[in-house]
Amino acid sequence: MKKVLLIILLFGFLMTYGQKQEITYTIDTIKIDKNGVLTKISLFVDGLLIEEKNGYLIPDTIKIPKFKFTGNLFTTKIPVDRIIRHGVSTYFYKNNFKKVDIYENGKLIETNYYDASGQTLSQEEISKLPIKIRPYGNETKEYIISGQKTKD
């Protein structure tokens, strides 16, 4: 009986958490100037807004491995748009908390955390939270790759 119950619970877990999430981005142009194209990029997971960030899109290229099993021995260059964060980046959490980062040309200037009512949280309050909204460092490289993935 215990084995049957364990199998049912495992199946329920896999059905609940094993489903693919639908991830979509929207990119809106804010302005075009000498630094590049300033855009607002929004990330949605299953239709819920998770992140909004402002940044410049700069044309660039990156090297990626041609084959999975050879590592970086054989690479190919692909065109990308590099994101240099500039302005406000906001992360939204399930409990209506949010993290707001302010960037200037890719450099993190300030970070603030807000609770569900919009009140600013202190570092002491943040450290006591049971949720994971603690700082995790700067994201140094972000790219947008245009096109579609081909079937392997």
C-alpha positions in Angstrom: 0.0 0.0 0.0 2.9 2.4 0.8 4.5 1.8 -2.6 1.2 2.6 -4.4 0.8 5.8 -2.4 4.4 6.8 -3.1 3.9 6.2 -6.8 0.7 8.3 -6.8 2.4 11.1 -4.9 5.4 11.0 -7.2 3.2 11.1 -10.3 1.2 14.0 -8.9 4.5 15.9 -8.2 5.8 15.3 -11.7 2.5 16.4 -13.3 2.4 19.6 -11.2 6.1 20.6 -11.4 7.2 18.8 -14.5 5.2 20.9 -16.9 6.9 23.2 -19.3 6.6 26.9 -18.6 5.7 29.3 -21.4 8.4 32.0 -21.4 7.8 35.1 -23.6 9.6 38.5 -24.0 8.4 41.8 -25.2 10.8 44.5 -26.4 9.6 48.1 -26.8 11.8 50.9 -28.1 12.1 53.9 -25.7 14.5 56.0 -27.7 17.3 55.9 -30.2 20.5 57.9 -29.5 24.3 57.8 -30.0 24.6 55.0 -27.4 22.3 52.7 -29.2 18.7 51.7 -29.0 17.3 52.1 -25.4 14.6 49.5 -24.9 12.2 48.2 -22.3 12.3 44.4 -22.1 9.6 42.5 -20.2 9.8 38.8 -19.3 6.6 36.8 -18.8 6.4 33.3 -17.4 3.0 31.6 -18.0 1.5 35.0 -18.7 2.7 36.6 -15.4 5.1 39.5 -15.5 8.4 38.5 -13.8 10.9 41.1 -14.8 11.0 44.5 -16.6 14.3 46.0 -17.5 15.6 49.0 -19.5 18.8 48.7 -21.5 20.7 49.5 -24.6 20.8 46.9 -27.4 24.3 46.9 -28.9 25.0 44.7 -32.0 27.7 42.1 -31.1 28.8 38.5 -31.8 29.4 35.6 -29.6 31.2 32.3 -30.1 29.3 29.1 -29.4 30.4 25.4 -29.8 29.5 23.8 -33.1 29.1 20.4 -31.5 28.1 19.6 -27.9 30.7 16.9 -27.5 33.8 18.9 -28.6 33.4 21.8 -26.2 35.1 25.0 -27.5 37.4 23.1 -29.9 35.1 24.0 -32.9 33.1 27.2 -32.5 30.9 29.4 -34.7 30.2 33.1 -34.4 26.6 34.2 -34.2 25.2 37.8 -34.3 23.5 38.9 -31.1 22.2 42.1 -29.5 24.1 42.6 -26.2 22.0 44.2 -23.4 23.6 47.0 -21.4 21.3 47.7 -18.6 20.4 51.4 -18.1 17.7 52.8 -15.9 15.3 50.8 -13.8 15.1 47.0 -13.7 12.2 45.6 -11.6 11.8 41.9 -10.5 8.3 40.8 -9.4 7.9 38.0 -6.9 4.8 35.8 -6.3 4.0 37.4 -2.9 3.8 40.9 -4.5 7.3 41.8 -3.2 9.6 43.4 -5.7 13.2 44.3 -6.2 14.1 47.5 -8.0 17.7 47.9 -9.4 18.9 51.2 -10.9 21.7 50.9 -13.5 23.8 53.5 -15.4 25.5 52.2 -18.5 25.6 48.6 -17.2 26.8 49.5 -13.7 24.5 48.8 -10.7 24.0 52.0 -8.8 21.2 51.2 -6.3 19.0 48.3 -5.2 15.8 48.6 -3.2 13.3 46.0 -2.0 9.6 46.7 -1.5 6.8 44.7 0.3 3.3 44.0 -1.0 2.1 47.4 0.2 5.0 49.3 -1.5 6.9 50.0 1.7 10.7 50.0 1.4 12.4 47.1 3.2 15.6 47.5 5.2 18.5 45.1 4.9 17.6 43.6 8.3 14.0 42.9 7.2 15.2 41.4 3.9 17.6 39.0 5.8 14.6 37.7 8.0 12.4 36.9 5.0 11.6 33.2 4.4 11.5 33.9 0.6 14.5 34.2 -1.7 14.7 37.8 -2.8 18.2 38.3 -1.6 20.8 39.9 -3.8 22.5 37.4 -6.1 25.2 39.6 -7.8 25.4 41.5 -11.0 24.4 39.9 -14.2 27.3 40.7 -16.4 26.4 39.3 -19.8 22.9 39.3 -21.3 22.2 38.7 -25.0 19.2 38.5 -27.3 19.6 36.0 -30.1 17.3 36.5 -33.0 16.0 33.6 -35.1 14.6 30.1 -34.4 16.2 27.0 -32.9 16.6 24.2 -35.4 15.8 20.7 -34.5 18.7 18.5 -33.5 
